[in-house]
Amino acid sequence: MGEFTSHLLQRTPLWVWGVLLMLITLGVRQLKPRVVKRQTVLIAPTVFLVIGLMGAGRNLMGFSIWMLMLVCTAVVTFFFWQPQQRIRLDRGSDKLLLPGSLIPLFLMLTIFLLNYAINVIFTRHPELKNSFFWQVGPGFLLGSLSGIFMGRAATLFFLKYKNSISLAV
């Protein structure tokens, strides 16, 4: 293992590894079919929203881009993503029958790893925080991923109403 990698792993706070382990555990659980209360699908995206708000607040431009991308991709995902036919809502119990999916694990780990990499880069090169690319780029990527995550969860949460929602102005 290289000196940089060793230094990086030693300097990473223990709680970061706990968060990573929690995300992997949560994501692996979602690989299997499961029955959940409808509200449950909002928990992880809401947690990531809070984490994103903290990370996006590095500067006003980054935060603005992050928020714009989050809202845009959440809305587009909500209106255009069609859940698989195997997703079912039991209206009586208000529970969703969800097939296993790799998407939540992929989104959670990608957001986590991007945040981790950005924090490492800013720790080693703090001058980059003032660069236009480093103000806009992370906000664009993280906002887009978070928006997809949020839009997907909103689609599942509002499944029983979604057919009656229209784009009419």
C-alpha positions in Angstrom: 0.0 0.0 0.0 1.4 3.4 -1.0 2.3 6.1 1.5 -0.5 8.4 0.3 -3.1 5.7 0.7 -1.8 4.7 4.1 -1.8 8.3 5.3 -5.3 8.8 3.8 -6.8 5.8 5.6 -5.2 6.8 8.9 -6.4 10.4 8.7 -10.0 9.5 7.8 -12.1 9.8 11.0 -13.5 6.6 12.3 -17.1 7.8 11.9 -16.6 8.0 8.1 -16.0 4.3 8.0 -19.1 3.8 10.1 -21.2 5.8 7.7 -19.7 3.8 4.8 -20.5 0.5 6.5 -24.1 1.7 7.2 -24.6 2.6 3.6 -23.3 -0.7 2.3 -25.5 -2.5 4.8 -28.6 -0.5 3.8 -27.8 -0.9 0.0 -27.2 -4.6 0.3 -30.6 -5.0 2.0 -32.2 -3.3 -1.0 -30.8 -5.9 -3.4 -33.4 -8.3 -2.2 -37.2 -8.1 -2.6 -38.9 -6.6 0.4 -42.1 -5.2 1.8 -41.8 -1.7 3.4 -44.1 1.0 4.7 -44.4 3.7 2.0 -42.8 6.3 4.2 -39.6 4.1 4.5 -38.5 5.0 1.0 -38.0 8.6 2.0 -35.6 7.9 4.8 -32.3 7.5 2.9 -32.9 10.3 0.4 -33.8 12.6 3.3 -30.6 11.7 5.1 -28.7 12.4 1.9 -30.5 15.7 1.5 -29.2 16.8 4.9 -25.7 15.5 4.1 -25.8 17.3 0.7 -26.9 20.5 2.4 -23.9 20.4 4.6 -21.5 19.5 1.8 -23.0 21.9 -0.7 -22.6 24.8 1.7 -18.9 25.0 0.9 -19.7 28.2 -1.1 -22.7 30.0 -2.4 -22.2 29.1 -6.1 -21.7 25.4 -5.3 -24.8 25.4 -3.1 -26.9 27.1 -5.8 -25.8 24.7 -8.5 -26.4 21.7 -6.1 -29.9 22.9 -5.2 -30.8 23.7 -8.9 -29.6 20.3 -10.1 -31.3 18.5 -7.2 -34.7 20.1 -7.9 -34.4 19.7 -11.7 -33.4 16.1 -11.6 -35.8 15.2 -8.8 -38.7 16.7 -10.8 -37.6 15.1 -14.1 -37.1 11.7 -12.4 -40.5 12.0 -10.6 -42.5 12.7 -13.8 -40.6 10.5 -16.2 -39.2 7.5 -14.3 -41.7 4.6 -14.5 -41.3 2.1 -11.7 -40.9 -1.5 -12.7 -44.2 -3.4 -13.1 -43.1 -5.6 -10.2 -43.4 -2.7 -7.7 -46.8 -3.0 -6.0 -48.6 -0.9 -3.5 -50.9 -2.6 -1.1 -53.4 0.2 -0.5 -54.9 -1.5 2.5 -51.7 -1.7 4.5 -50.0 1.2 2.7 -47.0 -0.9 2.1 -44.8 -1.3 -1.0 -43.6 -4.6 -2.4 -40.3 -3.7 -3.9 -38.1 -6.0 -6.1 -34.4 -6.0 -5.3 -32.5 -3.1 -6.9 -28.9 -2.1 -7.3 -29.9 1.6 -7.9 -30.0 2.7 -4.2 -26.7 1.1 -3.4 -25.1 2.6 -6.5 -26.5 6.1 -5.8 -25.6 6.0 -2.1 -22.0 4.8 -2.7 -21.4 7.2 -5.6 -22.6 10.2 -3.5 -20.5 9.0 -0.5 -17.4 8.4 -2.6 -17.7 11.7 -4.5 -18.0 13.6 -1.2 -15.1 11.7 0.3 -12.9 12.4 -2.8 -13.9 16.1 -2.8 -13.1 16.5 0.9 -9.7 14.8 0.4 -8.9 17.0 -2.6 -9.9 20.2 -0.7 -7.9 19.1 2.4 -4.7 18.6 0.2 -5.4 21.6 -2.0 -7.5 24.2 -0.2 -6.8 26.7 -3.0 -9.1 24.7 -5.3 -12.1 25.8 -3.3 -11.9 29.2 -5.1 -11.7 27.6 -8.6 -14.8 28.0 -10.7 -14.6 24.3 -11.8 -14.4 23.1 -8.1 -17.3 25.4 -7.1 -19.6 24.3 -9.9 -18.5 20.7 -10.7 -19.2 19.0 -7.4 -22.5 20.8 -6.9 -23.6 19.7 -10.4 -22.7 16.1 -9.9 -23.8 15.7 -6.3 -27.0 17.7 -6.9 -27.9 15.5 -10.0 -27.3 12.3 -8.1 -29.2 13.4 -5.1 -32.1 14.6 -7.3 -32.3 11.2 -9.0 -32.3 9.6 -5.5 -35.0 12.0 -4.2 -37.1 11.8 -7.4 -37.1 8.0 -7.3 -38.1 7.9 -3.7 -40.9 10.5 -4.3 -42.2 8.4 -7.2 -42.4 5.4 -4.9 -43.9 7.4 -2.1 -46.6 8.9 -4.3 -47.2 5.8 -6.3 -50.9 5.7 -5.3 -51.4 9.2 -6.5 -48.9 9.4 -9.4 -51.4 8.4 -12.1 -53.6 11.3 -11.3 -50.8 13.9 -11.3 -50.3 15.7 -14.6 -47.9 18.2 -16.0 -50.8 20.5 -17.1 -50.2 24.1 -16.3 
